[in-house]
Amino acid sequence: MKPRDYALEIEPNALPARLHQIEQVLHRFAGNLLTELAANIDDNAMHHRINYAHEAARMLRDEAHEHLNHT
């Protein structure tokens, strides 16, 4: 799904300007979350807690599952 799809799910009858505002907030949230996750991977790699890409992918999947459990 794209941010517009989520915006429509949040406010199905919203005007285009409102949908754009919601999309911007969702983009900001995604950007912040991805930055936090990237920093977490970097930290784990520097401290030798992960060595391979599949370990980083596992960390991201675990984080995604935790967020999905809140919905």
N, C-alpha and C positions, 0 to 999 in steps of 0.2 A: 504494500500500500504506500501511497505517496502522502505527503503532508496535507494536500487538498482533500484526500479521502478521509483522513482523520478529522480534519476541520469540519467536513460535512457531517461526520458522525457525531461530533460534539454539538454543532448547531445546524441541523438540517435545513432550516429555512432562513439562514443568515444571508444578509446582503453581501455582494462580492467584496466590499471593503472590509467587512467584519471577518469574512473567511480569510482574507489576506492577513489580517492581524493575528488570527489564530495560527495560521501557517508560520508566521514569523516567530511566534512563541515556540512552536514545535521545533522549528529549525534551531533556535537558540538552545532549547533543551537537548536536542540530539547532539549538537556541537559540543556542549558542556559535558555530556555523558561520554561521548567518544574521546574527548580530551582526557577526562579522568581515567578512562580505561587504558588509553595509550600510556599514560604516566604510570599506572599500576603495572603494566607489562614491562615497561622500561625498568622500573624499580626491581621487579622480580628477576629480570634478566641480569641486572647489574649485581644482584646479591646471589646469583647462581641458584635461584629457586626454580627457574625454568631455563631450559637449554634449547628447546626445539619449538618450531612453529606450532606443532599440534598441542603442545602444552599451553601456549598462549591462546589458541583457539578454545581449548577446554575452559580456561579461565573466563573467556568471553561468553561461552555457552552457559557456564554456571551463573554468571552475572545476569544474563538474559532470563534464565529460568527464575531467578529470584525476583526480578521485576515483573515477570508474568504472573507470579504467585500473588502479587498485590492487586491484580485486576479481577 
